[in-house]
């Protein structure tokens, strides 16, 4: 208890020694004004920092929403364009009505090479056997159990992003080592088909 009392005494004595230089009223008012100005400046700077921080966060959020909306619109337009291309391709009876598979194979290769993001394009008969495909990949394979074939028999089909069980080991791996993901597009071919 005695030590605490002595410490308080020394503290008061130290404060008294510090204030000795401010023994006039003018000096004390100056010290008080300076302390108030410093406190006010600290409060203003802190408030300004919080206000600008909040506004920057809001602006960043709005920017991210705008960017994500643009990406969403671009992806949506791209998916609709791919679906439209598959529909148009399924209506081109000139590709397969002659029963000439080499012409069909050549046309599919040209279409696949026209767009770098096409991983695979194929033409399967009603039984699910691939008759022609881009670069001959999966030619002769049975795809009758694949969701795109099952769903694409009754109408245009756009699948979800997924791993490709049949194609994953047949296609070159990306340079960055990321796994390959696919979106399936399929459409039925109406009319006389190659058997």
PyMOL commands that place a pseudoatom at each C-alpha (Angstrom):
pseudoatom trace, name=CA, resn=UNK, resi=1, chain=A, elem=C, hetatm=0, pos=[0.000, 0.000, 0.000]
pseudoatom trace, name=CA, resn=UNK, resi=2, chain=A, elem=C, hetatm=0, pos=[2.844, 2.347, 0.794]
pseudoatom trace, name=CA, resn=UNK, resi=3, chain=A, elem=C, hetatm=0, pos=[4.454, 1.801, -2.602]
pseudoatom trace, name=CA, resn=UNK, resi=4, chain=A, elem=C, hetatm=0, pos=[1.271, 2.812, -4.431]
pseudoatom trace, name=CA, resn=UNK, resi=5, chain=A, elem=C, hetatm=0, pos=[1.051, 6.011, -2.382]
pseudoatom trace, name=CA, resn=UNK, resi=6, chain=A, elem=C, hetatm=0, pos=[4.646, 6.934, -3.117]
pseudoatom trace, name=CA, resn=UNK, resi=7, chain=A, elem=C, hetatm=0, pos=[4.118, 6.291, -6.814]
pseudoatom trace, name=CA, resn=UNK, resi=8, chain=A, elem=C, hetatm=0, pos=[1.088, 8.577, -6.855]
pseudoatom trace, name=CA, resn=UNK, resi=9, chain=A, elem=C, hetatm=0, pos=[3.044, 11.242, -5.045]
pseudoatom trace, name=CA, resn=UNK, resi=10, chain=A, elem=C, hetatm=0, pos=[5.871, 11.029, -7.564]
pseudoatom trace, name=CA, resn=UNK, resi=11, chain=A, elem=C, hetatm=0, pos=[3.424, 11.165, -10.438]
pseudoatom trace, name=CA, resn=UNK, resi=12, chain=A, elem=C, hetatm=0, pos=[1.744, 14.262, -9.086]
pseudoatom trace, name=CA, resn=UNK, resi=13, chain=A, elem=C, hetatm=0, pos=[5.126, 15.806, -8.430]
pseudoatom trace, name=CA, resn=UNK, resi=14, chain=A, elem=C, hetatm=0, pos=[6.217, 15.031, -12.023]
pseudoatom trace, name=CA, resn=UNK, resi=15, chain=A, elem=C, hetatm=0, pos=[3.035, 16.597, -13.399]
pseudoatom trace, name=CA, resn=UNK, resi=16, chain=A, elem=C, hetatm=0, pos=[3.539, 19.612, -11.173]
pseudoatom trace, name=CA, resn=UNK, resi=17, chain=A, elem=C, hetatm=0, pos=[7.126, 19.957, -12.462]
pseudoatom trace, name=CA, resn=UNK, resi=18, chain=A, elem=C, hetatm=0, pos=[5.873, 19.736, -16.077]
pseudoatom trace, name=CA, resn=UNK, resi=19, chain=A, elem=C, hetatm=0, pos=[3.279, 22.426, -15.489]
pseudoatom trace, name=CA, resn=UNK, resi=20, chain=A, elem=C, hetatm=0, pos=[5.808, 24.794, -13.845]
pseudoatom trace, name=CA, resn=UNK, resi=21, chain=A, elem=C, hetatm=0, pos=[6.607, 26.239, -17.247]
pseudoatom trace, name=CA, resn=UNK, resi=22, chain=A, elem=C, hetatm=0, pos=[2.888, 27.038, -17.656]
pseudoatom trace, name=CA, resn=UNK, resi=23, chain=A, elem=C, hetatm=0, pos=[2.498, 29.147, -14.578]
pseudoatom trace, name=CA, resn=UNK, resi=24, chain=A, elem=C, hetatm=0, pos=[0.656, 31.976, -16.335]
pseudoatom trace, name=CA, resn=UNK, resi=25, chain=A, elem=C, hetatm=0, pos=[-2.959, 31.944, -17.442]
pseudoatom trace, name=CA, resn=UNK, resi=26, chain=A, elem=C, hetatm=0, pos=[-2.007, 32.619, -21.082]
pseudoatom trace, name=CA, resn=UNK, resi=27, chain=A, elem=C, hetatm=0, pos=[0.291, 29.588, -21.200]
pseudoatom trace, name=CA, resn=UNK, resi=28, chain=A, elem=C, hetatm=0, pos=[-2.343, 27.333, -19.671]
pseudoatom trace, name=CA, resn=UNK, resi=29, chain=A, elem=C, hetatm=0, pos=[-5.006, 28.526, -22.155]
pseudoatom trace, name=CA, resn=UNK, resi=30, chain=A, elem=C, hetatm=0, pos=[-2.549, 27.872, -24.995]
pseudoatom trace, name=CA, resn=UNK, resi=31, chain=A, elem=C, hetatm=0, pos=[-1.874, 24.346, -23.693]
pseudoatom trace, name=CA, resn=UNK, resi=32, chain=A, elem=C, hetatm=0, pos=[-5.607, 23.681, -23.272]
pseudoatom trace, name=CA, resn=UNK, resi=33, chain=A, elem=C, hetatm=0, pos=[-6.418, 25.050, -26.763]
pseudoatom trace, name=CA, resn=UNK, resi=34, chain=A, elem=C, hetatm=0, pos=[-3.635, 22.978, -28.313]
pseudoatom trace, name=CA, resn=UNK, resi=35, chain=A, elem=C, hetatm=0, pos=[-4.896, 19.827, -26.553]
pseudoatom trace, name=CA, resn=UNK, resi=36, chain=A, elem=C, hetatm=0, pos=[-8.463, 20.485, -27.685]
pseudoatom trace, name=CA, resn=UNK, resi=37, chain=A, elem=C, hetatm=0, pos=[-7.322, 21.186, -31.249]
pseudoatom trace, name=CA, resn=UNK, resi=38, chain=A, elem=C, hetatm=0, pos=[-5.265, 17.979, -31.281]
pseudoatom trace, name=CA, resn=UNK, resi=39, chain=A, elem=C, hetatm=0, pos=[-8.233, 15.966, -29.928]
pseudoatom trace, name=CA, resn=UNK, resi=40, chain=A, elem=C, hetatm=0, pos=[-10.622, 17.530, -32.444]
pseudoatom trace, name=CA, resn=UNK, resi=41, chain=A, elem=C, hetatm=0, pos=[-8.181, 16.843, -35.296]
pseudoatom trace, name=CA, resn=UNK, resi=42, chain=A, elem=C, hetatm=0, pos=[-7.894, 13.212, -34.208]
pseudoatom trace, name=CA, resn=UNK, resi=43, chain=A, elem=C, hetatm=0, pos=[-11.690, 12.835, -34.126]
pseudoatom trace, name=CA, resn=UNK, resi=44, chain=A, elem=C, hetatm=0, pos=[-12.058, 14.481, -37.564]
pseudoatom trace, name=CA, resn=UNK, resi=45, chain=A, elem=C, hetatm=0, pos=[-9.335, 12.337, -39.149]
pseudoatom trace, name=CA, resn=UNK, resi=46, chain=A, elem=C, hetatm=0, pos=[-10.880, 9.158, -37.713]
pseudoatom trace, name=CA, resn=UNK, resi=47, chain=A, elem=C, hetatm=0, pos=[-14.362, 10.147, -38.928]
pseudoatom trace, name=CA, resn=UNK, resi=48, chain=A, elem=C, hetatm=0, pos=[-13.034, 11.031, -42.383]
pseudoatom trace, name=CA, resn=UNK, resi=49, chain=A, elem=C, hetatm=0, pos=[-11.189, 7.699, -42.572]
pseudoatom trace, name=CA, resn=UNK, resi=50, chain=A, elem=C, hetatm=0, pos=[-14.322, 5.734, -41.648]
pseudoatom trace, name=CA, resn=UNK, resi=51, chain=A, elem=C, hetatm=0, pos=[-16.472, 7.688, -44.091]
pseudoatom trace, name=CA, resn=UNK, resi=52, chain=A, elem=C, hetatm=0, pos=[-14.069, 7.215, -47.014]
pseudoatom trace, name=CA, resn=UNK, resi=53, chain=A, elem=C, hetatm=0, pos=[-13.568, 3.566, -46.087]
pseudoatom trace, name=CA, resn=UNK, resi=54, chain=A, elem=C, hetatm=0, pos=[-17.325, 2.982, -46.158]
pseudoatom trace, name=CA, resn=UNK, resi=55, chain=A, elem=C, hetatm=0, pos=[-17.694, 4.791, -49.476]
pseudoatom trace, name=CA, resn=UNK, resi=56, chain=A, elem=C, hetatm=0, pos=[-14.781, 2.880, -51.018]
pseudoatom trace, name=CA, resn=UNK, resi=57, chain=A, elem=C, hetatm=0, pos=[-16.269, -0.417, -49.845]
pseudoatom trace, name=CA, resn=UNK, resi=58, chain=A, elem=C, hetatm=0, pos=[-19.625, 0.509, -51.374]
pseudoatom trace, name=CA, resn=UNK, resi=59, chain=A, elem=C, hetatm=0, pos=[-17.969, 1.592, -54.627]
pseudoatom trace, name=CA, resn=UNK, resi=60, chain=A, elem=C, hetatm=0, pos=[-15.951, -1.644, -54.745]
pseudoatom trace, name=CA, resn=UNK, resi=61, chain=A, elem=C, hetatm=0, pos=[-19.123, -3.657, -54.170]
pseudoatom trace, name=CA, resn=UNK, resi=62, chain=A, elem=C, hetatm=0, pos=[-20.936, -1.828, -56.955]
pseudoatom trace, name=CA, resn=UNK, resi=63, chain=A, elem=C, hetatm=0, pos=[-17.975, -2.376, -59.263]
pseudoatom trace, name=CA, resn=UNK, resi=64, chain=A, elem=C, hetatm=0, pos=[-17.931, -6.112, -58.498]
pseudoatom trace, name=CA, resn=UNK, resi=65, chain=A, elem=C, hetatm=0, pos=[-21.676, -6.360, -59.107]
pseudoatom trace, name=CA, resn=UNK, resi=66, chain=A, elem=C, hetatm=0, pos=[-21.238, -4.583, -62.442]
pseudoatom trace, name=CA, resn=UNK, resi=67, chain=A, elem=C, hetatm=0, pos=[-18.349, -6.851, -63.466]
pseudoatom trace, name=CA, resn=UNK, resi=68, chain=A, elem=C, hetatm=0, pos=[-20.190, -10.012, -62.420]
pseudoatom trace, name=CA, resn=UNK, resi=69, chain=A, elem=C, hetatm=0, pos=[-23.295, -8.872, -64.313]
pseudoatom trace, name=CA, resn=UNK, resi=70, chain=A, elem=C, hetatm=0, pos=[-21.187, -8.274, -67.434]
pseudoatom trace, name=CA, resn=UNK, resi=71, chain=A, elem=C, hetatm=0, pos=[-19.582, -11.708, -67.131]
pseudoatom trace, name=CA, resn=UNK, resi=72, chain=A, elem=C, hetatm=0, pos=[-22.988, -13.309, -66.598]
pseudoatom trace, name=CA, resn=UNK, resi=73, chain=A, elem=C, hetatm=0, pos=[-24.409, -11.570, -69.670]
pseudoatom trace, name=CA, resn=UNK, resi=74, chain=A, elem=C, hetatm=0, pos=[-21.399, -12.571, -71.764]
pseudoatom trace, name=CA, resn=UNK, resi=75, chain=A, elem=C, hetatm=0, pos=[-21.603, -16.227, -70.667]
pseudoatom trace, name=CA, resn=UNK, resi=76, chain=A, elem=C, hetatm=0, pos=[-25.345, -16.301, -71.252]
pseudoatom trace, name=CA, resn=UNK, resi=77, chain=A, elem=C, hetatm=0, pos=[-24.949, -14.850, -74.748]
pseudoatom trace, name=CA, resn=UNK, resi=78, chain=A, elem=C, hetatm=0, pos=[-22.136, -17.300, -75.505]
pseudoatom trace, name=CA, resn=UNK, resi=79, chain=A, elem=C, hetatm=0, pos=[-24.208, -20.284, -74.345]
pseudoatom trace, name=CA, resn=UNK, resi=80, chain=A, elem=C, hetatm=0, pos=[-27.202, -19.156, -76.400]
pseudoatom trace, name=CA, resn=UNK, resi=81, chain=A, elem=C, hetatm=0, pos=[-24.945, -18.735, -79.452]
pseudoatom trace, name=CA, resn=UNK, resi=82, chain=A, elem=C, hetatm=0, pos=[-23.535, -22.271, -79.050]
pseudoatom trace, name=CA, resn=UNK, resi=83, chain=A, elem=C, hetatm=0, pos=[-27.054, -23.665, -78.648]
pseudoatom trace, name=CA, resn=UNK, resi=84, chain=A, elem=C, hetatm=0, pos=[-28.174, -21.835, -81.778]
pseudoatom trace, name=CA, resn=UNK, resi=85, chain=A, elem=C, hetatm=0, pos=[-25.203, -23.214, -83.734]
pseudoatom trace, name=CA, resn=UNK, resi=86, chain=A, elem=C, hetatm=0, pos=[-25.998, -26.783, -82.682]
pseudoatom trace, name=CA, resn=UNK, resi=87, chain=A, elem=C, hetatm=0, pos=[-29.656, -26.300, -83.676]
pseudoatom trace, name=CA, resn=UNK, resi=88, chain=A, elem=C, hetatm=0, pos=[-28.647, -24.921, -87.068]
pseudoatom trace, name=CA, resn=UNK, resi=89, chain=A, elem=C, hetatm=0, pos=[-26.164, -27.741, -87.541]
pseudoatom trace, name=CA, resn=UNK, resi=90, chain=A, elem=C, hetatm=0, pos=[-28.836, -30.333, -86.756]
pseudoatom trace, name=CA, resn=UNK, resi=91, chain=A, elem=C, hetatm=0, pos=[-31.033, -28.806, -89.486]
pseudoatom trace, name=CA, resn=UNK, resi=92, chain=A, elem=C, hetatm=0, pos=[-28.338, -28.992, -92.195]
pseudoatom trace, name=CA, resn=UNK, resi=93, chain=A, elem=C, hetatm=0, pos=[-29.578, -32.174, -93.788]
pseudoatom trace, name=CA, resn=UNK, resi=94, chain=A, elem=C, hetatm=0, pos=[-27.141, -31.684, -96.652]
pseudoatom trace, name=CA, resn=UNK, resi=95, chain=A, elem=C, hetatm=0, pos=[-24.398, -32.846, -94.304]
pseudoatom trace, name=CA, resn=UNK, resi=96, chain=A, elem=C, hetatm=0, pos=[-25.756, -36.332, -93.796]
pseudoatom trace, name=CA, resn=UNK, resi=97, chain=A, elem=C, hetatm=0, pos=[-28.495, -37.032, -96.338]
pseudoatom trace, name=CA, resn=UNK, resi=98, chain=A, elem=C, hetatm=0, pos=[-26.069, -38.312, -98.967]
pseudoatom trace, name=CA, resn=UNK, resi=99, chain=A, elem=C, hetatm=0, pos=[-24.955, -41.194, -96.715]
pseudoatom trace, name=CA, resn=UNK, resi=100, chain=A, elem=C, hetatm=0, pos=[-21.383, -40.024, -97.400]
pseudoatom trace, name=CA, resn=UNK, resi=101, chain=A, elem=C, hetatm=0, pos=[-19.613, -40.100, -94.048]
pseudoatom trace, name=CA, resn=UNK, resi=102, chain=A, elem=C, hetatm=0, pos=[-16.359, -38.591, -95.337]
pseudoatom trace, name=CA, resn=UNK, resi=103, chain=A, elem=C, hetatm=0, pos=[-18.159, -35.372, -96.308]
pseudoatom trace, name=CA, resn=UNK, resi=104, chain=A, elem=C, hetatm=0, pos=[-19.864, -35.311, -92.920]
pseudoatom trace, name=CA, resn=UNK, resi=105, chain=A, elem=C, hetatm=0, pos=[-16.519, -35.930, -91.189]
pseudoatom trace, name=CA, resn=UNK, resi=106, chain=A, elem=C, hetatm=0, pos=[-14.903, -33.089, -93.146]
pseudoatom trace, name=CA, resn=UNK, resi=107, chain=A, elem=C, hetatm=0, pos=[-17.755, -30.687, -92.320]
pseudoatom trace, name=CA, resn=UNK, resi=108, chain=A, elem=C, hetatm=0, pos=[-17.570, -31.546, -88.619]
pseudoatom trace, name=CA, resn=UNK, resi=109, chain=A, elem=C, hetatm=0, pos=[-13.789, -31.038, -88.584]
pseudoatom trace, name=CA, resn=UNK, resi=110, chain=A, elem=C, hetatm=0, pos=[-14.226, -27.618, -90.214]
pseudoatom trace, name=CA, resn=UNK, resi=111, chain=A, elem=C, hetatm=0, pos=[-16.887, -26.581, -87.707]
pseudoatom trace, name=CA, resn=UNK, resi=112, chain=A, elem=C, hetatm=0, pos=[-14.822, -27.797, -84.739]
pseudoatom trace, name=CA, resn=UNK, resi=113, chain=A, elem=C, hetatm=0, pos=[-11.740, -25.956, -85.936]
pseudoatom trace, name=CA, resn=UNK, resi=114, chain=A, elem=C, hetatm=0, pos=[-13.713, -22.735, -86.448]
pseudoatom trace, name=CA, resn=UNK, resi=115, chain=A, elem=C, hetatm=0, pos=[-14.123, -22.176, -82.710]
pseudoatom trace, name=CA, resn=UNK, resi=116, chain=A, elem=C, hetatm=0, pos=[-11.250, -22.981, -80.359]
pseudoatom trace, name=CA, resn=UNK, resi=117, chain=A, elem=C, hetatm=0, pos=[-13.501, -23.740, -77.370]
pseudoatom trace, name=CA, resn=UNK, resi=118, chain=A, elem=C, hetatm=0, pos=[-15.247, -26.660, -79.069]
pseudoatom trace, name=CA, resn=UNK, resi=119, chain=A, elem=C, hetatm=0, pos=[-13.735, -29.673, -77.372]
pseudoatom trace, name=CA, resn=UNK, resi=120, chain=A, elem=C, hetatm=0, pos=[-15.669, -32.227, -79.393]
pseudoatom trace, name=CA, resn=UNK, resi=121, chain=A, elem=C, hetatm=0, pos=[-18.423, -32.350, -81.998]
pseudoatom trace, name=CA, resn=UNK, resi=122, chain=A, elem=C, hetatm=0, pos=[-19.998, -35.620, -82.974]
pseudoatom trace, name=CA, resn=UNK, resi=123, chain=A, elem=C, hetatm=0, pos=[-22.833, -37.074, -84.996]
pseudoatom trace, name=CA, resn=UNK, resi=124, chain=A, elem=C, hetatm=0, pos=[-24.442, -40.213, -83.593]
pseudoatom trace, name=CA, resn=UNK, resi=125, chain=A, elem=C, hetatm=0, pos=[-27.089, -42.428, -85.140]
pseudoatom trace, name=CA, resn=UNK, resi=126, chain=A, elem=C, hetatm=0, pos=[-30.400, -43.237, -83.437]
pseudoatom trace, name=CA, resn=UNK, resi=127, chain=A, elem=C, hetatm=0, pos=[-28.740, -46.109, -81.532]
pseudoatom trace, name=CA, resn=UNK, resi=128, chain=A, elem=C, hetatm=0, pos=[-26.085, -43.829, -80.041]
pseudoatom trace, name=CA, resn=UNK, resi=129, chain=A, elem=C, hetatm=0, pos=[-23.105, -44.932, -82.142]
pseudoatom trace, name=CA, resn=UNK, resi=130, chain=A, elem=C, hetatm=0, pos=[-20.844, -42.054, -83.184]
pseudoatom trace, name=CA, resn=UNK, resi=131, chain=A, elem=C, hetatm=0, pos=[-20.610, -42.038, -86.988]
pseudoatom trace, name=CA, resn=UNK, resi=132, chain=A, elem=C, hetatm=0, pos=[-18.503, -38.896, -87.425]
pseudoatom trace, name=CA, resn=UNK, resi=133, chain=A, elem=C, hetatm=0, pos=[-16.691, -36.669, -84.958]
pseudoatom trace, name=CA, resn=UNK, resi=134, chain=A, elem=C, hetatm=0, pos=[-14.171, -33.875, -84.739]
pseudoatom trace, name=CA, resn=UNK, resi=135, chain=A, elem=C, hetatm=0, pos=[-10.698, -35.289, -85.444]
pseudoatom trace, name=CA, resn=UNK, resi=136, chain=A, elem=C, hetatm=0, pos=[-12.235, -38.792, -85.336]
pseudoatom trace, name=CA, resn=UNK, resi=137, chain=A, elem=C, hetatm=0, pos=[-12.289, -38.818, -81.519]
pseudoatom trace, name=CA, resn=UNK, resi=138, chain=A, elem=C, hetatm=0, pos=[-14.853, -41.354, -80.201]
pseudoatom trace, name=CA, resn=UNK, resi=139, chain=A, elem=C, hetatm=0, pos=[-15.769, -42.428, -83.751]
pseudoatom trace, name=CA, resn=UNK, resi=140, chain=A, elem=C, hetatm=0, pos=[-17.574, -45.759, -83.442]
pseudoatom trace, name=CA, resn=UNK, resi=141, chain=A, elem=C, hetatm=0, pos=[-18.096, -45.335, -79.675]
pseudoatom trace, name=CA, resn=UNK, resi=142, chain=A, elem=C, hetatm=0, pos=[-21.447, -46.006, -78.027]
pseudoatom trace, name=CA, resn=UNK, resi=143, chain=A, elem=C, hetatm=0, pos=[-22.725, -42.799, -76.411]
pseudoatom trace, name=CA, resn=UNK, resi=144, chain=A, elem=C, hetatm=0, pos=[-26.303, -43.983, -75.891]
pseudoatom trace, name=CA, resn=UNK, resi=145, chain=A, elem=C, hetatm=0, pos=[-25.991, -43.750, -72.084]
pseudoatom trace, name=CA, resn=UNK, resi=146, chain=A, elem=C, hetatm=0, pos=[-24.583, -40.233, -72.004]
pseudoatom trace, name=CA, resn=UNK, resi=147, chain=A, elem=C, hetatm=0, pos=[-27.004, -37.579, -70.641]
pseudoatom trace, name=CA, resn=UNK, resi=148, chain=A, elem=C, hetatm=0, pos=[-26.549, -35.342, -73.680]
pseudoatom trace, name=CA, resn=UNK, resi=149, chain=A, elem=C, hetatm=0, pos=[-27.604, -38.167, -76.020]
pseudoatom trace, name=CA, resn=UNK, resi=150, chain=A, elem=C, hetatm=0, pos=[-30.563, -39.270, -73.886]
pseudoatom trace, name=CA, resn=UNK, resi=151, chain=A, elem=C, hetatm=0, pos=[-31.875, -35.708, -73.404]
pseudoatom trace, name=CA, resn=UNK, resi=152, chain=A, elem=C, hetatm=0, pos=[-30.944, -34.534, -76.899]
pseudoatom trace, name=CA, resn=UNK, resi=153, chain=A, elem=C, hetatm=0, pos=[-33.126, -37.149, -78.591]
pseudoatom trace, name=CA, resn=UNK, resi=154, chain=A, elem=C, hetatm=0, pos=[-36.315, -35.341, -77.632]
pseudoatom trace, name=CA, resn=UNK, resi=155, chain=A, elem=C, hetatm=0, pos=[-35.214, -31.740, -78.184]
pseudoatom trace, name=CA, resn=UNK, resi=156, chain=A, elem=C, hetatm=0, pos=[-32.393, -29.239, -77.831]
pseudoatom trace, name=CA, resn=UNK, resi=157, chain=A, elem=C, hetatm=0, pos=[-30.339, -29.868, -74.693]
pseudoatom trace, name=CA, resn=UNK, resi=158, chain=A, elem=C, hetatm=0, pos=[-27.819, -27.760, -72.791]
pseudoatom trace, name=CA, resn=UNK, resi=159, chain=A, elem=C, hetatm=0, pos=[-26.137, -29.545, -69.894]
pseudoatom trace, name=CA, resn=UNK, resi=160, chain=A, elem=C, hetatm=0, pos=[-24.415, -28.413, -66.737]
pseudoatom trace, name=CA, resn=UNK, resi=161, chain=A, elem=C, hetatm=0, pos=[-20.656, -28.050, -66.313]
pseudoatom trace, name=CA, resn=UNK, resi=162, chain=A, elem=C, hetatm=0, pos=[-19.147, -31.500, -65.668]
pseudoatom trace, name=CA, resn=UNK, resi=163, chain=A, elem=C, hetatm=0, pos=[-16.206, -33.807, -66.186]
pseudoatom trace, name=CA, resn=UNK, resi=164, chain=A, elem=C, hetatm=0, pos=[-16.342, -35.755, -69.443]
pseudoatom trace, name=CA, resn=UNK, resi=165, chain=A, elem=C, hetatm=0, pos=[-15.962, -39.441, -68.718]
pseudoatom trace, name=CA, resn=UNK, resi=166, chain=A, elem=C, hetatm=0, pos=[-15.317, -40.504, -72.303]
pseudoatom trace, name=CA, resn=UNK, resi=167, chain=A, elem=C, hetatm=0, pos=[-13.324, -37.501, -73.535]
pseudoatom trace, name=CA, resn=UNK, resi=168, chain=A, elem=C, hetatm=0, pos=[-11.143, -36.559, -70.553]
pseudoatom trace, name=CA, resn=UNK, resi=169, chain=A, elem=C, hetatm=0, pos=[-8.309, -38.958, -71.394]
pseudoatom trace, name=CA, resn=UNK, resi=170, chain=A, elem=C, hetatm=0, pos=[-8.568, -38.417, -75.176]
pseudoatom trace, name=CA, resn=UNK, resi=171, chain=A, elem=C, hetatm=0, pos=[-8.122, -34.654, -75.245]
pseudoatom trace, name=CA, resn=UNK, resi=172, chain=A, elem=C, hetatm=0, pos=[-4.887, -32.754, -74.556]
pseudoatom trace, name=CA, resn=UNK, resi=173, chain=A, elem=C, hetatm=0, pos=[-4.547, -31.471, -70.997]
pseudoatom trace, name=CA, resn=UNK, resi=174, chain=A, elem=C, hetatm=0, pos=[-4.542, -27.700, -70.425]
pseudoatom trace, name=CA, resn=UNK, resi=175, chain=A, elem=C, hetatm=0, pos=[-1.082, -26.188, -69.944]
pseudoatom trace, name=CA, resn=UNK, resi=176, chain=A, elem=C, hetatm=0, pos=[-1.995, -24.790, -66.530]
pseudoatom trace, name=CA, resn=UNK, resi=177, chain=A, elem=C, hetatm=0, pos=[-2.934, -28.276, -65.270]
pseudoatom trace, name=CA, resn=UNK, resi=178, chain=A, elem=C, hetatm=0, pos=[-6.545, -27.332, -64.495]
pseudoatom trace, name=CA, resn=UNK, resi=179, chain=A, elem=C, hetatm=0, pos=[-9.076, -30.132, -64.921]
pseudoatom trace, name=CA, resn=UNK, resi=180, chain=A, elem=C, hetatm=0, pos=[-11.078, -30.078, -68.146]
pseudoatom trace, name=CA, resn=UNK, resi=181, chain=A, elem=C, hetatm=0, pos=[-14.760, -29.218, -67.692]
pseudoatom trace, name=CA, resn=UNK, resi=182, chain=A, elem=C, hetatm=0, pos=[-17.445, -29.451, -70.349]
pseudoatom trace, name=CA, resn=UNK, resi=183, chain=A, elem=C, hetatm=0, pos=[-20.899, -28.083, -71.153]
pseudoatom trace, name=CA, resn=UNK, resi=184, chain=A, elem=C, hetatm=0, pos=[-22.887, -30.374, -73.437]
pseudoatom trace, name=CA, resn=UNK, resi=185, chain=A, elem=C, hetatm=0, pos=[-25.067, -29.137, -76.295]
pseudoatom trace, name=CA, resn=UNK, resi=186, chain=A, elem=C, hetatm=0, pos=[-27.196, -31.573, -78.236]
pseudoatom trace, name=CA, resn=UNK, resi=187, chain=A, elem=C, hetatm=0, pos=[-30.052, -31.438, -80.705]
pseudoatom trace, name=CA, resn=UNK, resi=188, chain=A, elem=C, hetatm=0, pos=[-31.994, -34.155, -82.492]
pseudoatom trace, name=CA, resn=UNK, resi=189, chain=A, elem=C, hetatm=0, pos=[-31.576, -34.586, -86.212]
pseudoatom trace, name=CA, resn=UNK, resi=190, chain=A, elem=C, hetatm=0, pos=[-34.995, -34.913, -87.769]
pseudoatom trace, name=CA, resn=UNK, resi=191, chain=A, elem=C, hetatm=0, pos=[-35.374, -36.704, -91.075]
pseudoatom trace, name=CA, resn=UNK, resi=192, chain=A, elem=C, hetatm=0, pos=[-33.570, -39.506, -92.791]
pseudoatom trace, name=CA, resn=UNK, resi=193, chain=A, elem=C, hetatm=0, pos=[-30.305, -40.259, -91.065]
pseudoatom trace, name=CA, resn=UNK, resi=194, chain=A, elem=C, hetatm=0, pos=[-27.283, -42.350, -91.725]
pseudoatom trace, name=CA, resn=UNK, resi=195, chain=A, elem=C, hetatm=0, pos=[-27.522, -45.800, -90.150]
for i in range(1, 195): cmd.bond("trace and resi %d" % i, "trace and resi %d" % (i + 1))
show_as sticks, trace
zoom trace
